[in-house]
Amino acid sequence: MYKNFIQLLSRNKKWFLLLFVVFNIISLIGLFRITINTDFALFMPKNSQALTEYEEMIKRFGSSQQLLFLIKSDQDKDVDSLEVFFLVQQALSEIEGVKLVNGPIPPVIPSGLTVEKIQNVDESNGKRIIEYISKMGSLKSFYQKEDGYYGLFTILPDEEYVDAVAQKAVSIIDKTGMAYYKSGEYYLQSSIFDYILRILLLIPPFALFFLLFIFTWKLGDIKSTFLSLLPAGIGALWTMGFLGWLSLDLSVITVLTPVFTIVMGSADGLHFMSHFKDELNSGKDKKTSLALTLEKVGWPMILTTLTTAAGFLSLLIIQSEPMRQLAFAASIGISLAGIATWIFLPLICLIFGTFKQKHKRPKEPDDPITKLLKKSMGKGSVILTLFLFAAFIPGLFLIKTDLNMINLYKPSTEIRKNMEKIETVSEGAIPIFIEYSTPDDPLNPDIAQVVLALEEQLKTSDAVSKSLSTYEIISTMNQVIFGAHYSGYPQNMARISLMVAMMQSNQPEQFNSMLIRDEGIGRMVVFPNNLSNKTLTFIEETLETHSSERITFKALGMPFIMKEMNDRIIPDQMSSILLAVGLVFILMFITLKNIKLALIGIMPIGVTLITLFGFMGYTGIELSIVTCTMASITIGVGIDYSIHLTSLFKYYYDRKVKNAADLAFDYVQKPVMANALGLALGLSSLLFSPLQFHTYLSMLMWVTMIISSFVSLTFLPTLLKKSFRDKDDSRNI
């Protein structure tokens, strides 16, 4: 069979080569059709209730997009700083598509029982403005810090003008020459666009470089190394071209597709070239060596391709569209890399060049790693495996699910530094919304007191730094206009109506974006101290305690949508693992045709999974929509080592060769160790990514590769020796 296949390739090599070139050209064209999607909606679960409620709020109140700029004044005095901030605020307000600019300078200041509109800022009115700002409490946007004066500008653009407004605002502020920090959902998403491009252009080349280094060490020459990596590179090209032709978006999650394809798809290429060179070195010609290589590792390569693809396909259980796209794309990439290894790698070996042969090479002494592995077999491997179970099972109970819009980025990134600076100065960077509804008049003092009490409880807790509501604005105006004796929310509707009239006259956009009086619906803006699940859960529970028949509250915003994803990830992950293990077991059973051998073969997966999740629990690495891929990688890739060893064990055992487990170990040990090291180093390229969870993936890959390769090369041979002893009589597995 294998000889006939090699003869087929040899006779029709020109046609196969032409097919190879055509595929590559079509894929290259498809690359230019790829689009990038930066929307945070990617992290939303399917049929998200939080998303539905958030979209309904936007329909009622308009876009919730906010552009935040914290500007550091270049002036030394407070009034001078207000003067330059006023000019900036005025310029931002004049941008087409801007509904409202809430800045350091209030649009009006009280003057008796009326208000005075601020037309300019100078020495004549500067001190009065400063005095008014000092009474605004958490409503103010002008801050004096040790290093100078800061102004916070919050821009509310029309939904269709967000891009234009954001770009024009940056241009205006740049021209001032003052230092500034920007935040808001728009800038978080636009930074992701730049980061995806950086990942796409830098990470795959770094991954190839690391693999080139390790594979050269194993194979001994650049040519063989290049050929071993070629199928994985071709698989990545075909996959990305395929995505382009299907018009699928590239997101912060699916951008990992070429990395996964290159790093994991290279495993079969390494095994193929390693065994091919071994056959050549034994004195056989090229065609015979290719046929014998396929006879020994052909089926294991097919099985490892299928199991790795099955591991990724198990991610279809996760209720996230980009995760399902990653599952689809990565499984396609791994499959295409497998096809390239089976068909086009032998073709390239037949067509191009010759390979150095080392006839009658003396048996090389065992290297330190091989000696350690052999020494660990037997009781030692059993003890070490039991130790891993005992040591890492407690870590399973420490796992957190806490991915949010801030810890998505590394602390060293500009966007993370901007958010932290804004939060430090203004006590808030990423807002959430609390929507309330009542059958009564929402301006009723009784209703106002409930909302104000809620605000006070949130702010006195560790959960919230500040909040902004219609009631707080009216309370502040009441105190400023009528004096400290009348602090708090007015208790008569006449005064309330006066305050509302002032707001609607001078700041109609702000009033309408916070209250729909006729419908009894309003919302307030809240700035949490952090976006952890613990903080968001506390806010939700607090809202529940303040809700009643007269007024109900619900928390809305992108952080709560991501929290919903976090809440679903553990049950989804369990279902994904069970599906992946089940698929892998079925594939192994079909290939090996022995249930006992298949059960033994999947045991290393269990050890590796427990170690992986225990390590995540101990180190505080969040289980998120991205890090959950490691379980699928662990199952899909970690089983590869077991497959190669058990398949070769079966190959020798069927032929009644003594010490079949030891021979299988000798044959696969170096390729397995080289591949494990190559995969770990390959994903270490993710350390160059600006996204935090990519660093976590790199760390987890090292844990997975070390444990899965070690257990597969020590504990697995031990089990095989104990379960299948050498027999003199004829016996098939």
C-alpha positions in Angstrom: 0.0 0.0 0.0 2.6 2.5 1.1 5.0 1.6 -1.8 2.2 2.0 -4.2 1.4 5.4 -2.8 5.0 6.6 -3.1 5.1 5.2 -6.7 1.9 7.2 -7.4 3.5 10.4 -6.2 6.7 9.7 -8.1 4.9 9.0 -11.4 2.6 12.1 -11.1 4.9 14.5 -9.2 4.5 17.3 -11.8 0.7 17.2 -11.5 0.8 17.1 -7.7 3.4 19.9 -7.7 1.1 22.0 -9.9 -1.8 21.4 -7.6 0.4 22.4 -4.7 1.3 25.7 -6.4 -2.3 26.4 -7.4 -3.5 25.9 -3.8 -0.9 28.3 -2.5 -1.8 31.0 -5.0 -5.5 30.8 -4.2 -4.7 31.0 -0.5 -2.5 34.0 -1.0 -5.3 35.8 -2.7 -7.7 34.8 0.1 -5.4 36.5 2.6 -6.2 39.9 1.3 -9.9 39.3 1.8 -9.5 38.9 5.6 -11.2 41.5 7.8 -10.5 42.3 11.4 -13.3 42.5 14.0 -12.5 44.4 17.3 -15.9 44.4 18.8 -16.1 43.4 22.5 -19.3 41.7 21.5 -17.0 38.8 20.5 -16.8 37.8 24.2 -20.6 37.6 24.5 -22.2 34.3 25.0 -24.8 33.2 22.5 -28.4 34.2 23.4 -27.0 36.6 26.0 -29.6 38.1 28.3 -27.2 40.7 29.4 -26.6 41.8 25.8 -30.3 41.9 25.1 -30.9 44.2 28.1 -28.0 46.4 27.2 -29.2 46.8 23.6 -32.7 47.7 24.9 -31.2 50.4 27.1 -29.3 51.8 24.2 -32.5 52.0 22.2 -34.2 53.9 25.0 -31.4 56.4 25.9 -29.3 56.4 22.8 -25.7 55.2 22.4 -23.8 54.5 25.6 -20.5 55.2 23.8 -18.3 57.5 25.9 -14.9 58.9 24.9 -12.8 59.8 27.9 -9.8 62.1 27.9 -7.8 63.1 31.0 -5.6 66.1 30.1 -2.8 67.4 32.3 -2.7 71.1 32.3 0.5 72.9 31.2 -0.3 75.8 33.6 0.7 76.2 37.2 -2.4 78.0 38.5 -5.9 76.7 38.8 -7.7 79.5 37.0 -5.1 79.4 34.2 -5.7 75.7 33.9 -9.4 76.2 33.7 -8.9 78.8 31.0 -7.0 76.3 28.7 -9.4 73.5 29.6 -12.4 75.8 28.6 -10.9 76.3 25.1 -10.4 72.6 24.7 -14.0 71.9 25.9 -15.4 74.5 23.6 -13.5 73.0 20.6 -14.6 69.4 21.4 -18.2 70.6 21.7 -18.1 72.1 18.2 -17.2 68.7 16.6 -19.9 67.5 14.3 -21.7 64.5 15.8 -21.0 65.4 19.4 -24.2 65.3 21.6 -22.5 66.4 24.9 -19.2 67.2 26.4 -19.0 66.9 30.1 -15.7 68.6 31.1 -14.0 70.5 33.9 -16.0 73.6 33.3 -19.7 73.4 34.1 -21.9 75.0 31.4 -23.6 77.2 34.1 -22.9 78.3 37.6 -25.6 79.4 40.1 -26.3 83.2 40.5 -28.9 83.8 43.1 -32.0 81.8 42.1 -31.0 81.7 38.5 -27.9 80.4 36.7 -25.2 82.2 34.8 -24.0 80.7 31.5 -20.2 80.5 31.3 -19.1 82.3 28.1 -15.4 82.4 29.0 -13.0 81.8 31.8 -10.7 84.5 33.1 -9.7 86.3 36.4 -13.2 87.9 36.6 -15.1 84.6 37.1 -12.4 82.0 37.6 -12.5 82.0 41.4 -16.3 81.6 41.4 -16.1 78.7 39.0 -13.4 77.1 41.2 -15.7 77.6 44.3 -18.6 76.0 42.5 -16.5 73.0 41.3 -15.4 72.4 44.9 -19.0 71.9 45.9 -19.8 69.5 43.1 -18.3 66.5 45.0 -18.1 63.4 42.8 -19.7 65.3 39.9 -16.6 67.4 39.3 -14.2 66.8 36.4 -11.4 69.1 37.6 -8.7 67.7 39.8 -5.7 69.1 41.7 -2.9 66.6 42.2 0.6 66.9 43.5 2.0 67.0 40.0 -0.5 69.6 38.7 -4.0 70.1 37.5 -6.1 67.6 35.5 -9.3 67.9 33.5 -11.5 65.0 32.6 -13.5 65.3 29.3 -16.3 62.9 28.7 -17.6 63.0 25.1 -21.0 61.5 24.1 -21.0 61.2 20.3 -24.0 60.3 18.1 -23.8 56.6 17.3 -23.1 57.1 13.5 -20.3 59.7 14.2 -18.3 57.8 16.8 -15.3 57.1 14.5 -15.1 60.7 13.2 -15.6 62.2 16.6 -12.9 60.1 18.2 -10.4 60.9 15.5 -11.2 64.7 15.5 -11.0 64.8 19.3 -7.5 63.2 19.3 -6.4 65.7 16.7 -7.7 68.7 18.7 -6.1 67.6 21.9 -2.8 66.7 20.2 -2.5 70.3 18.9 -2.6 71.6 22.5 0.7 70.0 23.3 -0.5 68.9 26.7 -0.1 65.4 28.0 -3.3 63.3 27.9 -4.7 59.9 28.5 -7.6 58.4 26.7 -10.0 55.6 27.4 -13.5 54.4 26.7 -14.9 51.4 24.8 -14.1 52.8 21.4 -10.4 53.3 22.2 -10.2 49.8 23.8 -11.5 48.3 20.6 -9.4 50.4 18.3 -6.3 49.3 20.3 -7.3 45.7 19.7 -7.2 46.4 15.9 -3.5 47.4 16.2 -2.7 44.6 18.6 -4.3 42.0 16.2 -2.1 43.3 13.4 0.9 43.1 15.6 0.1 39.5 16.6 -0.6 38.5 13.0 2.7 40.0 11.7 5.1 39.1 14.6 3.9 36.1 16.5 3.9 33.4 13.7 7.4 34.3 12.5 8.7 34.1 16.1 6.9 30.8 16.5 8.6 29.5 13.3 12.0 30.7 14.6 11.7 28.9 17.9 10.6 25.7 16.1 13.4 26.0 13.6 15.9 26.2 16.5 14.5 23.1 18.3 13.9 21.0 15.2 17.4 21.7 13.9 18.8 20.5 17.2 16.8 17.2 16.7 17.2 16.6 13.0 20.8 17.9 12.6 20.5 20.0 9.4 18.6 23.0 8.2 17.2 21.3 5.1 15.4 18.6 7.0 14.2 21.1 9.6 12.7 23.3 6.9 10.9 20.4 5.3 9.5 19.3 8.7 8.0 22.8 9.2 6.8 23.2 5.6 3.5 21.4 6.0 2.6 23.4 9.1 3.4 26.7 7.4 1.5 25.6 4.3 -1.5 24.5 6.5 -1.5 28.0 8.1 -1.5 29.7 4.7 -4.3 27.5 3.3 -6.4 28.0 6.4 -6.0 31.8 6.5 -6.8 31.9 2.8 -9.8 29.7 3.4 -11.0 32.1 6.1 -10.6 35.0 3.7 -12.6 33.3 0.9 -15.3 32.6 3.4 -15.3 36.2 4.5 -14.8 35.3 8.2 -13.6 38.0 10.6 -10.3 37.7 12.3 -10.7 38.6 16.0 -8.5 38.7 19.1 -9.4 35.0 19.5 -9.3 33.7 16.0 -6.0 35.5 15.3 -4.4 32.5 17.2 -5.4 30.2 14.3 -2.1 30.5 12.3 -0.1 30.2 15.5 -1.9 27.0 16.6 -1.6 25.6 13.1 2.1 26.2 12.8 3.0 25.1 16.3 0.8 22.0 16.5 0.7 21.1 12.9 4.5 20.8 12.9 4.5 17.7 15.1 3.8 15.3 12.3 6.3 16.9 10.1 9.0 16.4 12.7 8.0 12.7 13.3 8.0 12.1 9.5 11.4 13.6 8.8 12.9 12.1 11.9 11.9 8.5 11.0 12.6 9.2 7.3 16.2 10.1 8.1 16.5 7.1 10.3 15.5 4.8 7.4 18.0 6.6 5.1 20.8 6.2 7.6 20.1 2.5 7.8 21.1 2.3 4.1 17.8 2.3 2.3 17.1 4.3 -0.8 14.8 7.4 -0.8 11.6 5.7 -2.1 11.9 2.7 0.2 12.6 5.0 3.2 9.5 7.0 2.5 7.4 3.9 2.2 8.7 2.4 5.4 8.3 5.8 7.2 4.6 5.9 6.2 4.2 2.3 7.2 5.4 3.0 10.8 4.1 6.5 11.4 1.5 7.0 8.7 -1.5 5.9 10.7 -0.3 7.5 13.9 0.0 10.8 11.9 -3.6 10.4 10.7 -4.8 9.7 14.2 -2.8 12.5 15.8 -4.3 14.9 13.2 -7.8 13.7 14.0 -7.4 13.8 17.7 -5.9 17.3 17.7 -8.7 18.5 15.4 -11.2 16.7 17.7 -9.7 18.6 20.7 -10.4 21.9 19.0 -13.8 20.9 17.7 -14.8 20.2 21.3 -14.7 24.0 21.7 -17.9 24.1 19.7 -19.6 23.5 23.1 -18.5 26.9 24.3 -21.3 29.4 23.8 -19.3 32.0 21.9 -19.3 32.6 18.2 -15.6 33.5 17.9 -14.6 30.5 20.0 -16.6 28.3 17.6 -14.9 30.0 14.7 -11.5 29.3 16.3 -12.6 25.6 16.8 -13.6 25.4 13.2 -10.5 27.3 11.8 -7.9 25.6 14.0 -9.3 22.1 13.3 -9.2 22.9 9.6 -5.7 24.2 9.9 -4.5 21.1 11.7 -6.2 18.9 9.2 -4.7 20.7 6.2 -1.3 20.5 7.8 -1.8 16.8 8.2 -2.8 16.4 4.5 0.3 18.4 3.5 2.5 16.1 5.7 1.0 13.0 4.2 0.9 14.1 0.5 3.1 17.0 -0.2 6.0 16.4 2.2 6.8 13.0 0.6 6.4 14.7 -2.8 8.9 17.5 -1.9 11.3 14.8 -0.6 11.1 13.0 -3.9 11.6 16.1 -6.1 14.1 18.3 -4.4 17.6 17.4 -3.4 19.4 14.6 -1.7 19.8 13.9 2.0 23.1 13.1 3.8 23.2 9.4 4.9 25.2 8.0 7.8 25.6 4.3 7.2 26.4 2.0 10.1 26.3 4.7 12.6 27.4 3.6 16.1 24.7 3.6 18.8 24.9 7.0 20.5 25.0 7.0 24.3 21.9 8.2 26.1 21.7 11.9 26.8 20.9 13.1 30.3 17.2 13.5 29.5 16.9 10.0 28.1 18.7 8.6 31.2 16.3 10.5 33.5 13.3 9.2 31.6 14.5 5.6 31.7 15.3 5.9 35.3 11.8 7.2 36.1 10.1 4.2 34.6 8.5 1.6 36.8 7.6 2.4 40.4 9.2 5.9 40.1 6.7 6.9 37.4 3.8 5.6 39.4 4.9 7.5 42.5 5.4 10.7 40.5 2.0 10.4 38.8 0.2 9.9 42.1 2.1 12.9 43.5 0.9 15.0 40.6 -2.7 14.0 41.4 -2.4 14.7 45.1 -0.5 18.0 44.6 -2.7 19.6 42.0 -6.2 18.4 42.8 -6.6 21.1 45.6 -5.8 23.7 43.0 -8.9 22.8 41.1 -11.0 24.4 43.8 -9.1 27.7 43.5 -9.9 28.4 39.8 -11.3 31.8 39.0 -13.3 33.0 36.0 -12.5 36.7 35.8 -11.7 38.0 32.3 -12.7 41.7 31.9 -12.0 44.7 29.8 -9.0 45.8 31.8 -7.1 42.6 32.6 -7.4 41.8 28.9 -4.3 43.9 28.4 -0.8 43.6 29.8 0.2 46.3 32.4 2.9 47.5 30.1 0.5 48.4 27.2 -0.4 52.1 26.6 -4.2 51.4 26.9 -3.8 49.7 30.3 -1.6 52.6 31.5 -4.1 55.1 30.3 -6.9 53.4 32.1 -5.0 53.2 35.3 -4.0 56.8 35.2 -7.6 58.0 34.6 -8.8 55.7 37.4 -6.1 57.1 39.8 -6.9 60.8 39.1 -10.6 60.7 38.6 -11.5 57.5 40.5 -13.1 55.9 37.5 -12.2 54.7 34.0 -14.7 52.1 32.7 -18.3 52.9 33.6 -21.3 50.6 34.0 -25.0 51.6 34.0 -27.7 51.0 36.5 -31.1 51.3 35.0 -34.2 51.7 37.2 -37.9 51.7 36.5 -40.9 52.8 38.6 -44.6 53.1 38.1 -44.5 56.4 40.0 -43.0 59.7 38.9 -39.3 59.0 38.9 -38.6 62.6 40.3 -40.8 61.8 43.4 -38.7 62.5 46.5 -39.5 59.0 47.9 -38.1 57.4 44.7 -35.1 59.7 44.7 -34.2 58.7 48.3 -34.1 55.0 47.3 -31.8 55.7 44.4 -29.6 58.1 46.5 -29.4 55.5 49.3 -28.3 52.9 46.7 -25.6 55.3 45.4 -24.4 55.9 49.0 -24.2 52.2 49.9 -22.2 51.5 46.7 -19.8 54.4 47.2 -19.2 53.6 50.9 -18.3 50.0 49.9 -15.1 48.9 48.2 -17.0 48.3 45.0 -17.6 51.7 43.6 -15.5 54.9 43.5 -18.2 57.3 42.2 -21.5 57.6 40.5 -23.6 60.1 38.6 -27.4 60.3 38.6 -30.1 62.9 38.0 -30.9 62.9 41.7 -27.3 63.6 42.7 -27.2 66.5 40.2 -30.4 68.0 41.5 -29.2 67.5 45.1 -26.0 69.4 44.3 -27.8 72.2 42.6 -30.2 72.5 45.5 -27.4 72.9 48.0 -25.4 75.4 45.8 -28.5 77.6 45.0 -30.2 77.6 48.3 -27.3 77.0 50.7 -25.9 74.2 52.9 -29.1 74.3 55.0 -31.0 72.9 52.0 -28.5 70.1 51.2 -29.9 66.9 49.7 -32.7 66.2 47.4 -35.6 68.7 47.5 -38.7 67.5 49.3 -41.3 69.5 47.3 -42.1 69.1 43.7 -42.0 72.9 43.0 -38.3 73.1 43.8 -37.6 69.9 41.9 -39.4 71.3 38.9 -37.2 74.4 39.0 -34.1 72.3 39.1 -35.3 70.1 36.2 -36.2 73.2 34.2 -32.6 74.5 34.7 -31.1 71.2 33.6 -33.4 70.9 30.5 -32.6 74.5 29.5 -28.8 74.3 29.9 -28.0 70.6 29.5 -30.9 68.9 27.7 -28.7 66.2 26.2 -27.4 65.1 29.6 -30.8 65.2 31.2 -32.5 63.2 28.4 -29.6 60.6 28.4 -30.3 59.9 32.1 -34.1 60.1 32.6 -37.2 59.3 30.6 -39.8 60.8 33.0 -42.9 59.8 31.0 -41.9 56.2 31.0 -40.7 56.1 34.6 -37.3 54.9 33.5 -33.8 56.3 34.4 -30.2 55.3 34.5 -27.2 56.3 36.4 -23.5 55.9 35.6 -21.3 54.0 38.1 -17.6 53.6 38.1 -16.5 50.4 39.9 -13.2 50.2 41.6 -12.4 47.2 39.5 -14.2 44.9 37.1 -13.7 41.6 38.9 -16.5 39.1 39.1 -16.6 39.6 42.8 -17.2 43.4 42.5 -19.8 43.0 39.8 -21.6 40.3 41.7 -21.7 42.6 44.8 -23.2 45.4 42.7 -25.9 43.0 41.4 -26.7 41.7 44.9 -26.9 45.3 46.2 -29.3 46.2 43.5 -31.5 43.3 44.4 -31.7 44.3 48.0 -32.8 47.8 47.0 -35.4 46.7 44.5 -39.1 46.6 45.5 -42.5 46.9 44.0 -42.1 50.7 43.7 -38.7 50.6 41.9 -36.5 47.9 40.4 -32.8 48.1 39.4 -30.6 46.2 37.0 -26.9 46.5 36.2 -26.0 46.9 32.5 -22.9 47.4 30.4 -20.2 45.5 28.6 -18.5 44.3 31.9 -21.7 42.5 32.8 -21.9 40.8 29.4 -18.3 39.6 29.9 -19.3 38.5 33.4 -22.1 36.4 31.9 -19.5 34.7 29.7 -17.3 34.1 32.8 -20.3 32.6 34.6 -20.9 30.1 31.8 -17.4 29.1 31.1 -16.9 26.3 33.8 -20.0 24.2 32.8 -19.1 24.8 29.1 -15.6 23.8 29.8 -16.6 20.5 31.5 -18.9 19.6 28.6 -16.0 20.4 26.1 -13.6 18.2 28.0 -15.9 15.3 28.2 -16.6 15.6 24.5 -12.9 15.9 23.6 -11.9 12.9 25.7 -14.8 10.9 24.3 -13.9 11.7 20.7 -10.2 10.9 21.3 -11.0 7.6 23.0 -13.3 6.5 20.1 -10.6 7.4 17.5 -7.9 5.5 19.4 -10.2 2.5 19.8 -11.1 2.5 16.1 -7.4 2.7 15.2 -5.9 0.3 17.8 -8.8 -2.1 17.8 -8.3 -2.8 21.5 -10.3 -1.2 24.3 -7.7 -2.0 26.9 -4.9 -0.3 24.9 -7.1 2.7 24.1 -8.0 3.2 27.8 -4.3 3.0 28.8 -3.5 5.4 26.0 -5.7 8.2 27.3 -4.5 8.0 30.9 -1.8 10.6 30.4 -4.5 13.1 29.4 -6.2 12.8 32.9 -2.9 13.5 34.7 -2.1 16.4 32.4 -5.6 18.0 32.8 -5.5 17.8 36.6 -2.0 19.4 36.6 -3.0 22.1 34.2 -6.2 23.2 36.0 -4.5 22.8 39.4 -1.6 25.0 38.2 -4.2 27.6 37.0 -5.8 27.6 40.4 -2.5 28.0 42.3 -1.2 30.8 40.1 -4.4 32.7 39.8 -4.7 32.4 36.1 -8.3 33.0 35.1 -10.3 30.4 33.3 -11.6 32.4 30.4 -13.0 32.1 27.0 -9.3 32.1 25.8 -7.5 30.0 28.4 -10.1 27.3 28.2 -8.6 26.4 24.8 -5.7 24.9 26.8 -7.8 22.0 27.8 -8.6 21.2 24.2 -4.9 21.6 23.3 -3.9 19.3 26.2 -6.3 16.6 25.0 -5.7 17.1 21.3 -1.9 17.5 21.4 -1.0 15.7 24.6 -2.6 12.5 23.3 -0.3 12.6 20.3 2.7 11.4 22.3 0.6 8.6 23.7 -0.6 7.7 20.2 2.9 7.5 18.7 4.1 5.3 21.6 1.1 3.0 21.8 1.0 2.6 18.0 4.6 1.6 17.8 4.2 -0.7 20.8 1.3 -2.4 18.9 3.5 -2.6 15.8 6.3 -4.4 17.6 4.0 -6.4 19.9 2.0 -7.8 16.9 5.2 -9.1 15.5 6.1 -10.8 18.8 9.2 -8.6 19.3 10.4 -8.7 22.9 10.6 -5.6 24.9 8.1 -3.8 22.6 7.5 -1.0 25.1 11.2 -0.3 25.4 11.7 -0.3 21.6 8.7 2.0 21.1 10.2 4.3 23.8 13.6 4.4 22.0 12.0 5.1 18.7 9.7 8.0 19.7 11.5 9.5 22.7 13.6 12.1 21.0 10.9 13.2 18.5 8.4 13.5 21.4 10.8 15.5 23.6 11.8 17.7 20.7 8.2 18.3 19.7 7.1 19.1 23.3 10.0 21.5 23.6 9.2 23.0 20.2 5.5 23.4 20.9 6.3 25.1 24.3 8.9 27.4 22.8 6.7 28.0 19.7 3.8 29.3 21.9 6.3 31.3 23.9 6.1 33.6 20.9 2.9 34.7 22.5 5.0 36.5 25.2 5.4 39.2 22.6 1.7 39.7 22.4 0.2 42.8 24.2 -2.7 40.8 25.5 -2.4 39.2 29.0 -4.2 36.0 28.3 -1.7 35.2 25.5 1.1 35.2 28.2 -1.0 32.8 30.2 -1.4 30.5 27.2 2.4 30.4 26.9 2.8 29.5 30.5 0.1 26.8 30.4 1.6 25.3 27.2 4.9 24.7 29.1 3.0 23.0 31.9 1.0 20.9 29.4 4.0 19.8 27.3 6.3 19.0 30.2 3.7 16.9 32.0 2.1 15.2 29.0 5.5 14.2 27.4 7.0 13.1 30.8 3.9 10.9 31.7 3.7 9.5 28.1 7.3 8.5 28.2 7.5 7.1 31.7 4.1 6.2 33.2 2.6 4.9 29.9 5.5 2.5 29.0 5.2 1.2 32.6 1.5 0.5 32.2 2.1 -1.2 28.9 4.8 -3.5 30.3 2.5 -4.5 33.2 -0.6 -5.0 31.0 1.0 -6.7 28.0 3.8 -9.0 28.9 6.0 -10.6 26.3 4.7 -14.0 25.1 6.3 -16.8 23.2 3.0 -17.8 21.6 1.4 -16.0 18.7 -0.8 -13.1 19.9 -2.5 -10.1 18.4 -3.7 -7.1 20.3 
